[in-house]
Amino acid sequence: MDPYNKHQVSLRGASTKEISREALLEKVSQERELRNYARRATASAIFIQSVWRRYSVTKKVAVQLQEEWVALVNCHASLITGSWISSVVLRPFLFFVTRLSTQHQKIQTRDIDCMQKCFKILLDSINSSDSRKNFCSLATGTIQERRTWNYQAKKLISLCSFILAHCDQSHAGSQCIVGLTILALRFLVVLTDLKGWKSLSNDMLRDADTAMKNLLWFMGSCNSHLYMSIRRYIDKLDITYSSQINSTVETDERFLITASAVTLALRPFHITNFDVSSIGQLDMCCAAEQYCLCLLTIPWFIQRLPAFLIPALKHQSILSPCFQIFLIRRDKMLSEMLKMDQSDRHDSQKAIPPIGWALTNIICLATGSENGFVDTLDHPSYVQVVITLAENLLAWVDNVGWVKEKKDLQGNVGTSAASIDAVLHDNESLNITCMELFRPVCQQWHLMKLLEIAKTGATSCAAANDKKYLGKLELLDIAYFYSYMLRIFSVFNPMVGSLPVLNLLSFTPGYLLNLWGELENSIFPENGHIAEDNCLRTSKSSVNKKDGILDKRQKKTSKDGANKLVNALHKFTGKSQAGPNYTDTVDGQVDEESSDVWTIESLRYVPQGISKDLSCLLHLFCAAYSHLLLVLDDIEFYEKQVPFTLEQQRRIAAMLNTLVYNGLNHDTGHQNRPLMDSAIRCLHMMYERDCRHQFCPPVLWLSPAKRSRPPIAVAARTHEVLSANKRSDESLTVSSLGSVVTTTPHVFPFEERVEMFREFISMDKVSRKMAGDVAGPGSRSIEIVVRRGHIVEDGFRQLNSLGSRLKSSIHVSFVSECGLPEAGLDYGGLSKEFLTDISKSAFAPEYGLFSQTSTSDRLLIPNAAARYLENGIQMFEFLGRVVGKALYEGILLDYAFSHVFVQKLLGRYSFLDELSTLDPELYRNLMYVKHYDGDVKELCLDFTVTEESFGKRHVIELKPGGGDTSVTNENKMQYVHAMADYKLNRQIFPFSNAFYRGLTDLISPSWLKLFNASEFNQLLSGGRHDIDVDDLRKNTRYTGGYSEGSRTIKLFWEVVEGFEPKERCMLLKFVTSCSRAPLLGFKHLQPSFTIHKVACDSSLWAVIGGQDVERLPSASTCYNTLKLPTYKRSSTLKSKLLYAISSNAGFELS
């Protein structure tokens, strides 16, 4: 203890230790706060007491006044005058009713009788023709009487609104309130109608009219709460859908209340010369605003009302002011709609906000009951109102829509699964039912009428001070209208989606042409017409190189390929062969000048670089045209050229190609997602049609990326990164490049995509090697023993269960027909021989798994009867793995699949027009039915198809009850597409699905999607139907004593160069078992092409006689080796070689 502070004494006389200054200030502050709190508490207590005393005294006075009022009315009911009603009846009545009922927001039982007596007195007074007894005569009296009357009339309006809001017929004991409501609304209807004032004389009309306008203004304002009360009442009414409107029996009470409420809601609109542009009438706009906010946002507003009231709601005097006010005050009104309280609604009704209900109700009000708009509708304003509401509804969906509410429900731990399912089911049912209200916009008359108005130039009567909405209806306005409808149907009608709107847009005559005309004017520069002769010139110029001359082989190959494609197209369309040739570009080489023709500069920076108007037009056109392409057959597309000419189709393809490519290269954002989705879908359909029957020059598809294509390795690695991390937040560059490779691979030349494919496989092999799964002969190789006569069965038994392990090397040991093991080691050659032999056996039509199409190219298609074979589906899965193994190892198989079958492997759906590549005869028959002018019943068709397998006939129904459904003119389109769908999709689905499972065990689906159907066949079986002799010579190995300078080798190459293309292909098939060259050249042939020396010594007599070696050349296809004897003469070599390659034998010739 400090000795100096031991006896410390306070100077103020305290005997304790001195406190610090901070503590003293804090203590003082706390005491001050306590005193302040005590004062506030006392003041609050006094205030509460005063309020309570006031309430208690007021209530006592009100009760006392009520009792006196009842006695007074009962005693002096016969002494009715206007002044007496105002001063003696209404003044105390309004006081005690306000204090006892209105302030409590509840109608007291004791007040009901008083209210009924008061309203009866008022009605008797108003119906009196004696001006002294008529209460309304005070409205034209002295200034004081007018003020008193005006005040009391407004109070009575508020009271009637209060009574209407609390009228609920569903509660027990509500009959008294219902009777009171009828009486109150009857009084209010009479009060607000000058014709009901019986005592008016001509000199009173002006003052009465002024008083009436004042009342109507008050009714339309939010202070009267009239519209909110009507909303609360109508919201409790039962919903009667359109099919039940006329059959619903209304009770007398409900009928009277509903009719009176609607009458009062419309009464403020009846002011003469309603003009929102007039400053003196702006106050009356409150009525239209309240009508829109309170009534038009009621769910199923029209369906809750009796049918005879609907025409009044659809009258021009009601709709036009509402449209005008909404367009002027849209920001305020939309904000109010978003803030509206929905706490009293069922959870299912909250799925659609008030904006959505306003949209549906306006559509119902604007459209008549018999396929047309209501008379004298302001169409431009109607379209603008719907556009504004639809845009904000979609914004609500994006921000806080029902999808978010659905997630919140599912994430709520305290909510049971059953209740969640119930709410979600209610939401879906509500959405489907609500979408029925949008049915008028999906009717063709709706769109045709709007187009007619836009064409004739009818002007809007919107407010002159809002120039944005002043003027005639434009095609762009209609585009916005239906663009938003597409998105609304997609969001709120998931079962059907936007199909009704797409059907309307696609099949309305001339609409797509109008849309394309607008787009053409906006996108393509003036005088930038891409004519067919220009396409021909630029396409042909792409052949020329720096020296201006191509080698002879290139010219011949290009010409042959071009003639084949053009002849096929002309044979199909029936046109003459004169015309442009779009197949002159060779080997995917693109000339810069020709590509520029198809580059659309105005779409270089999409979607941010284009206006909202252009984006809307693009979205609507892409969505509608992609839907039309689903049903547009090749005859209509190529021969009749409807709805567009082939030149227009090329311009559309160029626009889509540029739009999608540049859109994927930039950050599209969520708001541009609908545009990009529809553009991608339309682009894919145009590209696939061009792949089947070419109508675009090849440079068109390559033009967007001609200057910005990344290196192959970069593109491949980016694609793999995107595929492996789809949900990760990668950088924009990676995502954009990966999206281009995934979505629009056709912008890369075919050869580059083949290199990309091989790069994918190389990357996969590296990753497997790093994981320890080393390829090549060794401990991890798969060893199998195969009998020559049962190669398919043995391969299936030993390899089918391996799945992706089949990527490892296969060590094959063959057993001869005699049952003895064949000598030799498998260093890759026997594996190749096994794959080629097993595919040769399994793909043969005699085996029963595949059949050939009836077209000239005899492509492979699954045999429908294969489902009845033992292990038929499993065999398809195994063959998928065989093809996958061949693609993985780069081994060519000399087979090609049908375009339809490959479409399934690429994950794409086939449509009607593709049937011509599978069964031309059936396609012609279906086209005959489709375009049949007479009664289709004469053809005696039904919805069935008959198949025959193993001598048995099987009848398959195209739809439930198809055997009992005849094909008529009404359902013939359904029949045509059902038959095509069965042949193209349903019939081969089990086989293609099994084949796909096996194929994707080795080849990633994303790798396959780099190619179209014809390119897939090239990837599998090789390139063109000719070989590049120089490339083959550069990549040939010589063994057994041969070298490049050997005499026989020189003779061999001279002979091969002199062969016809068909003979060269036969030579290649003789040596490698495949008649086509590798896509990227012979350096990618595995094993390499080899010429082995077979020494043959001629006798002295043979040499003197001029004879040459008699032995024939032979081949070992498993090693791609030609065993060539040492011929001395070119003529001998040519004849022997031709004989060998034509004998369909190889190793046996040894």
Disulfide bonds with the S-S distance in Angstrom:
none
